[in-house]
Amino acid sequence: MDRHGPRVYFADAFETLGALATGAASSVAYAWIGIIAALTYTLAGFAREQVCTWMCPWPRLQGAIWDPEALTVNYRDYRGEQRISAKKAEELRKNGQAAGDCVDCFQCVAVCPIGIDIREGPNFACINCGLCVDACDSVMTKLSRPSGLIAYESWANVERGRAGQPPLRRVLRPKTLGLLALVVAFACGLGIALQHRSTGSITVFHDRNPMWTTLSSGKIRNGYTLRITNKTGVLQRLTVTLQESDLALTLVGPSPLPIEPGVTIDVRAMVTGDVGQATAVTFEAREGGKVVLSATDRFASPPS
């Protein structure tokens, strides 16, 4: 039925784990685990800053959807400047003078995965993970100062804070409504695509050498390889037939064909016809009497 054996592109996780533990897994499984482990160790252990700055698509995506009212990690400089030590700031406040809350402890920089100083302004490599927010809040709590010196805040509100104006929140604005409409459109398109997705595929490969064989009876026989894939999650039992009634089909293997979920098999098929009967030939895979897959090729024959 299958000259090369079934092609399995996915494997059960628990079965694979057991095979790995006992050494029974295939060399391909061990090779890919080694490749992925090496890549992960290299990227996370040696190229951390470079990955976040140049390879990670998330900062670029944020830049594309950013606007002045979008919530991102920002430093409220109108509250933090001038930066002075906690002791000097306390003395100034006792004397009724203004003092910034930032004590220049550099904890926000120390916890950043790529060493960004958010106090210098927004950075395109920032992924808004919020580690600097937590670090700064912990320092402010120890100094008995209000948290939120570094926080998820819009740039518009940072500028409003500099002008002494209260913050303004606008969730529904033209850009958010446009992005919402775009997400809904993509979701609807994905839903429609899933509803109309195919349950499998069938591909026909015609033998090239020879294109046909002349039988002792004078009939012409063409050889084909049918590559059938089961894309469903259940076992399929497919019966392969021809749409053309004047051609005879012979399969090498059982009928119906049992195909496991996620498996591709190759099936040899022989089609017999008369001399000069060069025509199209359509293979149909039926399940329960219903045609679920079909593919068309050519039936080659010498001229009569």
N, C-alpha and C positions, 0 to 999 in steps of 0.2 A: 504493500500500500504506500509506503513512504520510503524512498531510497535513502534518505538522509536522516530519518528519525524525526520525531516531532520537535518543533522549535519552540522552546519555552522562554518567554521574555520576562516573566515575573514568577517568583517563587513564594511559597508560604513562609511567613517570617519565623514561625515556631519550628517548622521542619528544617529550615535553613540554619537556625540557631543550634538545633541538635546535631545537624551534620557538621557544622563548624567545630562543635565541642568534641566530636568523636573522630574528626579528621576525614569524614566521608564526603565533605563538600567538594565541588568541582574546583579545578585550578582557576577558572574564571572568577568564581566567588572570592577566593583568597586574593587574587590579583586586584580586583576592584576594591576590596576592603583595604588592602595595602596602599593603593593609589589615593583613595579618599582620606585615609589616616595621614598620609604624608602631606597631602595638600592642606588639610586642616591644621596640622602642626606647623607647617611652614607659614601659612597665612596668618594664623592666630598668634604664633610665637615669635616670628621674625619680621613680618611685614605688616604689623598692626596699623601703624599710622598711614602707610602707603595704601593699604586696602581701603581704609575709611575715606581717605582723601581722593584717590584716583580710581578705585575700582567699584566702590559701593554706589549703586544707582539712587539710593534713598535721598541723599542731599540734593542731587540734581532734580529729583521729582519734587522735593519740597520747594526748591527754587522756582519751579515751573508753576506751582499752585499758590505761591506766597503772594500776599498783598499786605499793605500796612496794618490791616486789622486782623491778620491771622495770628493765632496764638503760637508763639515759639518761645524758646528759652531766651530771656533777655535780662540784662543787668539794669536795675533802676538807678542809673547814675545820679539822678537828681536827689536821691536819698543817700547814696553811698559816698559821694565826694564831699569834701576832700578826704583822702584816705590818711588816717592817722591811727596811732596805737590806741588800744582800748583805754589805757590809763590817761593819756592826754585828752582823749575824747570826753572822758568822765569829768576831768577838770574843767574843760571848756563849758560843758553843760551846767556844771555847778555855778559857773560865773555868768550863766545866761547867754552864752555864745553858741552859735551853731557848730555842729560837728558831724562829719559823715559817719555812717554806720560801718563802712568797710574798714577793717583793721589790717588789710593787706596781708592776710595769713596765707594766701596762695593755696588754700584747700580746694578751691574750685578748679584750679589748674592741675593740682596733684591727682584728683580723681578722674579727670577727663581722659578717656581712652587715647586721644591723640594730642593731648597737651594744649588745648585751646584755652586762651584767656578770654572768657566771655565778656570781661569788663572792657575790652577794647572794641566791642561792638559785634554785631552778627557776623558769623563766619560760614562760608559756603560748605565747609567740610563738617559742620556740626550736624549730628543726627538727632539732636533734641532728646537724648537719652534721659536727661534730668539728674544725672549724678551730681553735677555742680549745684543744683537746686537743693538736694538733700544735704550736701556737705555744708553749704552756706547756712541753711536753716539750723543745723546742729550747732554751728558756731554762734549764731545770733541767740539761740536759746541759752547757751552757756553765759553769754554776756548780758542776758536779760534785755535784749533788744527785740523788736518785732521781727518775725520771720518774713520772707518774701523779698529780701534784697535782690536775690536772683530768683526769678519765677517764670512760669509760663504766662507771658504777657504780650500784647500786641505792640508793635513799634509805634503805632499811633498813640497809644496810651502812655508810652514812655515820653513821647514829645509833649503830650498833654500834662504829664506830671512835671516836666521841666517848666511849663508855663503856669504851674500852680492850679491846674484845672482837674476836676474829678475824672476818673476813668469812664470810658463809654464802651458798652458792649453791644455789638450788632451781629447777631448770628445770621440773620437772613439779609443778605446783600447780593448784588448782581453776580459776583463771582461764585459765591457758595451755591446760589440757585442754579447757575450754569453747570457747575460741577455735579450737583445733585441730579440734574437732568441727564448729564452724560453718563453717570453711574447707572441710573435707571435704564437708559437706553442699552448700555452694555449688558446689564442683567437680563433684560428682556431678550436681547439677541442670543445670549448664552442659553437661556431657557428654551428658546425656539430651536437652537442647534441641538440641544440635548434631546428634545422631543423627536427630532428627525434624524438622530444619529443612526448609523448603520449598525447592524448586529454582527457584521463580519465582512469579509471580502473574499473574492475569488479572482485569481489571475491565471491566464492561460499562456503557456509557453509551447509553441509549436516546434516539433523536432526539425532541425535544419539539415541534417545530413543522415539519411536521405529525407527529402521533403515528403516523399510518398513511397509506398512499397506495393508492387503488383503481386497479388495473390494468385495461386494456381487456378482459382475459379475465374480469373479475369477481373475481379474486383480490385479497387484501389483502397489502400489503408493508410491513414495518417496517424502519426503518434503525437500525443500531447502530454504535458505535465500540468496538472491543475494544482495550484497552490491556494489552499483554503485556510482562512483564519477565523477562529471563533472569538469574537470580541465581547461576548456576553459572560455572565458569571455562572452559567449553568452548562451542563453537558448537552451538546447538540448531536442529534442523529440525522444526518443529511443524506438524501437520496439524489444522486446526480443523474439527470436525464438530458436529452437533446430536444430543442424546440423544433428542429426539422424532422419530420416523420419519414422522409425518404433516405435518411442516413441511419446507420446502425452503430450503437455505442457499446463498447466493452470496457469495463473497468477492471484494473488489476488490484483486487482487494475486496473486502467485504462491502455489502450494501444492505442497509444504510451505513454510512461512515460515522463512527463515533469520534467526536472531537471534543477534547476536554476544554474547560474555560481558559482563555488566554493562550491557546496553543495554535500553531500553524503546522499543517501537514501537507506533504506533496503526494499526489495521487496520479498514477499512470492511467491514461485513457487512450483507447484506440477507436477511431471512427472509420467506418467502412462505407464506401459509396461506389458508384459506377464511373467508368472512364469518361472523362470530359465533364464530370459533374463538379467543376470548380465553383464554389459558392461560399457564402458566409455560413458559419456554424456557431450556434449559441448554446452554451452549456448552462443549465439551470440546476441550482441546488434547492431541493424542496424539503420542507419539514412539516409533517402533518398535512401533506397535500398542498401546502402553500409555498409559492416560490419566494425564497428569502434572499437568494443571491443569484446573479447571472453575469455572464461575460461572453463576449463574441470574438471569434477569430476567423481564420480562413481555412476552408477545406481545399487543399491543393490536389490537382489531378493533371495528368498529361492530356493533351487534346485528343479527341476521339478520331 
